[in-house]
């Protein structure tokens, strides 16, 4: 039997692909699975042909440094697909690379399912005809993506956001604080500087400075820093305790958060965590992004809401004292700003669909093999 080939480009993709693979193992136990990924996929029974840790980069400038590795991997995937052993390619996010894989698969007559589709609503709308040409089916995780892709000829289905699957077993605040060894009677500020090394380099110092400024005003605030399992931070660079690979536990334990822009802002909506968004990148990357990004907000929680639910401090606007001023009301249980933020996050959570995204995608895979 020919295999399912998963291709992801970072830790979050490994997590989501791993969940799909778990369900797929249940629905089609004899179906071989291989892919570019990490520990989550491997534990679900996927043969890992390249570790995702070698791929995760960000920004236009940073990608240039990894071109040789990407081309070498693309060559290996082309050989695997051309060998006839692959029956379906499942791509997750990572469009710069994955659309090249889609082209390889299309040229070889192998169908493609794209799960967590490129964010063409933000930038790269010129990719829509290419997606329509190369992708057989698309599984969208944001509510407005299905209609946009269908308008451009893509067979797209909104499957709900996979975060909702994980949210079904969220701990209470008390349980999360006990798990992390945090005091129950003091507020907690959760800090998430990013999941990639380049993000940590850009964000950590400013995020630590903002959290320190909060503690100067509120000495009772406990600060905890959430990082991906693949990230290590030297104690000299961060005076606060680190928690690896438990983002939902950290967010459920917290009173408020300072988050790097990205999917973790949607995690915060699911975890009911009022937060402020910070983001920095290289000056060249930012200058290019300003020219191509077509939406007013950078935080996904604000994109889904269609307005600023969480305050954003991007590039030169990220000043630790200003960020601290925005965080302080969110740490006050009785503050109107906190109540407003919680109401906005509840609205966002409602727009993310219903649990079961991983199962829906696994069922799509089975259907595509059967057709």
N, C-alpha and C positions, 0 to 999 in steps of 0.2 A: 504493500500500500504506500502511495506517495505521502510525503510529509507536509505538515503546516510549517511554514517558515515565518517566524516572528522577527521583526526588526524594530528595536527601540534605540533611543539615543541618550537616555539619562535615567537616573534612579527612579523617577516617578513613572516613566514608561515601563520599567522593569516591574514595578509594583502592580500596575494595571494589567500588563500582559500576564503576569503570574496568576492574578485572580481569574482571568479568562481561561488560562491553561488548566487551572484547578477544576473549573466547571466542565471544560472540554474533556478532561480525563474521565469525568463521571459520565458524560453523554456518549463519548466514543472512546472507550478504553484502549482500543487497539490502534488508534490513530497516532502515528509518529509525530513528534514535535521537535523542532530545532530552532535556533535563533541567536541573534545578537541581544544579549541581555545580562542579567545578573542573578543574584541569589534567590530572589522571589521566583523567577522563572525556573531556575534549576530545581528548587524544592518542589515545584509543581510538575516536574518530570520532563522539562524541556532540555534538550542537549544544547549546551552553550558553545557556540563556535567563535565568539569574540566577547570579551568582558566589556560591559557598558562603561566601566570606569575609565577606559581608554578614550572614550568618545566625547564625554560631556564638556562642551565649551559654550561660550556665549559671546554675542556681539559680532560685528562685522570684522573687526581687527583680529580678535582672538581666533576666529575660525581659520584665518589664513595660515596660522602656525600649525594647524592639524591637517592640512590638505594632503600631504603624502600618506598619512595613516588612513585617511578616508578613501583615497583612491585604491590603496592596497586592499582594503576591506571590500570595496565595491567589486574589484576584480575577483576576489574569492567568492562573493555572492553570485556574480555572473556565472562563474564556473559551476557552482552548485545548482543554480536554476537551469542552466543549459544541459546538465547531466540527465535531466528527466526525473530526478528524485523528488522534486517539489511539486505539490498539487495545488497549493494556495499560498500566496504571500499576504501576511497580515502586518500592516505598517502602523506604528503608533507615533504620532506627532513628528518632530524632527524633520521638517519638510525639505530643508536644503539637501539633505542626503537621501531621504526616503523617496522623494520624487524621482531621483535617479534610479533607485531600486525598482520603483514602479515601472519605469521605462524599460529596464532590463527584463522585467517579468512580462510586460505586454509584448515585447519583441519575441519572447520565447513562447507566447501563447498561454502563459500561466495567469490565472485570474488574481485580482488584487482586491483586498478589503482594507480600507483605510479607517482605522479607529483612532479617535482624537485627531480630527482633521486640521489641516493648516489654518491659521487664524487670518484667512483672507479678508475678513471683515475689518481687520485693523490695518493691514498692509499686504501687499502682494496680490491684489485683486487680478492682476494679469496672469496669475497662476490658474485661475478658474477654468479656462479652456483646456489647459494641460491636464488638470485633475479630471475633467470630464472625459478626456481622451484616454487616460491611463488607468483610471480606477473603475472597477466594476461595481462596487458598492461602497458606501461611506456610512460609518456609524458616528453620529455627532453627539457631543456631550453638553453643548450649550443650546438653549431653546430656539434661538433665532437662526442657527446655522442650517437647519434642514431646509427651510424655505429658500434661503440664499443659494445653497448649492443646487437645489432642484431647479431654480430659475435658470441656471447655467448648464443644465443637462446632466447633473450628477444624480445617480440613484441613491439618495441620502435618507437616512432614518435617524430621528432623535431617540437615543436609547436611555437618556437620563445621565446624570453625572455619577461616575464610579465612586466618588467620595461618599455618596449616600449609602453605598453598601457597607463601607467601613463604619459609618455613623450609627449603624444599628446596634453596636455594642459599645457605645461611648460610656466611659465611667462618669459618675457624678463628680462635682467639684471636690467633695470631701474625699472620695475614693482616689481621685487623681493626686490630690495633695498628699494623702497618706502614702501613695505609691512613690512619690518623688521626695518624701521627707520634708515637706514644707509646712510651716505653721498654719493652723486653721484660722486664726484670728487676725491675720495680717494680710493686706492686699498683695497680689503677685503680679509682676510685670513680665510677660513672656517676650523674648527677643528672638527673632528669626532672621539672621543676616543673609541666608541663602543656602543653596544645596550644592553649589559648584565652587571650586577653588577660586576662580576669578571673581565670583560674587562676594565671597568672604573677604578677598583682598580689597574690593571696592567699598564694602559696607561696614566691616567689623568695627573699625576705629570710631566712625561716626555713630554707629548704633550704641556702642559702649559709652561714648560721651553723652549721648542723649539719656541713657538709662542712669548714668551717674548724676546727671543734672536733675532727674526725677528724684533720686534718693536724697539729694541735697535739700530739696523742698519737702520731701516726704520720707524721712529716715526709716519709717516703719515698712516701706515697700520692699518686698523680696523680689529679686531679679533672677530669672533663670533663662538660659540661652539654649534654644533648640537647634540642633544641626543634623544633617543627614548622616547615616552610618558611614559613608565614604569620606567624611570630612574630619580632619583633625585640626585643633586650634591649640596653640601653645598657651600655657598658663600665663606667661608674661604678657600676652596680647589680650587676655580677657580675665578680669577679676571675678567674674560670676560663674556659678556652677553650670556645667554643660550637660545636656541630656541628648543622647544620640538615638535617632530612629524611633522616637515616640512623640511625634508632633501633636497628635490628638490628645494624648495625656497631658502634655504641657499646656495646650490651649484650654483644655477643660479645667486645669488647675488654676489658670490665670484669671485675673480681674480685667486686665487690659493687655494689649499686645502692640509691639512695634515690629512690623513685618516687611520683608522685601516684597516688592510687587511680584505677583505670580499666583500659582494655584493655591498657595497657602492662605491667600486672602479668602478663597472660597472655603477652604477648611475652616477658617475662622467663622464664616457665616454658619456653617454646619454645627460648629462647636459653640455658637452663641458667644463669641469673643469680640467685644468692641476693640477696634484697633486703628492705628495710624500706619500709613504706607510710606516707606522710604525707598528710593532707588537712585543708584549712581552707576554710570558706565563710563567708558573712555570718551574723551571729548569728540573724537572722530566718529565713534559709533553713535553718540547722541546727536551730533550734527546731521548725520545721514538719517537717523530715525525721525528727527523732526520734519524732514522733507517727505518721508514716505508714509508715516503713520497717519491714518485718517480719522482717528477717534479722539474725543476730548479727554478721556481718562486712560490711565495706564494700569490701574488695579482692576483685576478681573471682577472683583466684587462690585465695583462701580460700573464696569461695562455691562454686567448683567442687570444691574439696577437701572441703568440709564441716567444716573445722577451720582453725585458724590455722597455716598453713604459713609465712606472712610476718607479722612483727609489725606491728601497726597503731597509728599515733599520730594520733588524730583530734581536731581542734579544740583545746581547751585542753590536751589531753594532748601536743600537739606542742611539746615543749621541746627545743631544739637539743642540749643536753648529754645528755638521755636518749636521743634518737635516735642520737647519736654512739656512746653506749655499746652500743646494739643493733647498730650497723653494724660495730664493731671486730672482733668474733669472725668475722663473715662475710668479712673481709679476710684472715683467717689460714687458709691452705690446710689446716692440720692440725687446726683447731678442730672439736670434735664438733658445735657448733651449725651450722657450715657444711655438714657431711656430712648432718645431719638435714634441713636446708633443701633441699639438692640432691635428696635422696630424695623429699621431698614434691613438689617441682617436677616430677620425672619422673612421678610418679603423676598430677599434673594434666595434663601433656602427653598422657599415654595416654588420658585421658578426653575429649580434644577431637576425637576421631574420626580420620579419615584425610585426607590431602591430596585436593584436587579440589572444594572447595566452590564455587568460581567456575564451574567447568564444570557442576556439578549444577544450579546456579541458572539458568545459561544454557539448559540443556536443558529445565528447567521452563518457561522463557519460550517456547521454541519449541513445546512441547507445548500451552501455553495459547493460543497463536496458532492452532495447528492444530485445536483443539477447537471 
